[in-house]
């Protein structure tokens, strides 16, 4: 066999042949093969389940909150999906037409990367807002994939902010004061009210995270479905309790999201059960599975919502975003209908279907 014949399908199909192909199935017969699978195979069940989820989300309403919801996404343990959760929940809500602002408060700047916002050194960023009192309006950038999604980027300069803020006046409230000023300016200019503000935190409990917790009214905690994540949750809850007691009495843990869930393993199921047992009200019914598409998206400067909106990971984040939107409205006493209020139960049932399919 010639070397070229081993490089299926590109060298054997050729550029001319590809142009004349009437459908992708003539080159990649995988979709035909999936349709031909018995309906009780795990792959066929997953395809059918994702089709139902897509259809349900196409007709789902994302209610607008009565007032701006400010949510800090925090967990001092690294690698649990804080940034991924922040940008994809924000993108899911923006896709539904809501006005969203993401504040990247992590020196790594990964949220800025995923939203395709410039964050090279020297770019006006959250660092200048916190340390140099630059108005936040001068740092705002728009995500090119979503018209209603704005971002305050983070640059590498932010890595030294903790030391510089240590001796600053009102060091714990600088982000809150800057954000309050920005929101007042928007009102004065007659701009549309922001529906959600998400603050992405670094994996520490330093001054950057403290500023974010003092600014927010709600805390969202992504938890990886592994044992170490449960240990870190205890310390984070103590920190949030101290912030609530001394600096921000309105702060509450409103949302816990289970990430990197693998229904095939007992560990993931045990961690999920343990979290739901201790935090039944805060834990979303939606869970985020391990997904290659979710991991690939940032390398293209995109969220998975825009990169591959039909993927399992994108559907999971859209379901989580809708559950957050519905639960916020329900907790304010203006729930729409019974189906919306029970969205968490529906998502829990979907998780059980995922486990059967796996």
Beta strands, then each sheet from edge to edge (+ up, - down):
strand 1: 69-73
strand 2: 100-105
strand 3: 140-142
strand 4: 149-152
strand 5: 196-201
strand 6: 218-224
strand 7: 252-261
strand 8: 283-289
sheet 1: 3+ 4- 2- 5- 1- 6- 7- 8-
end
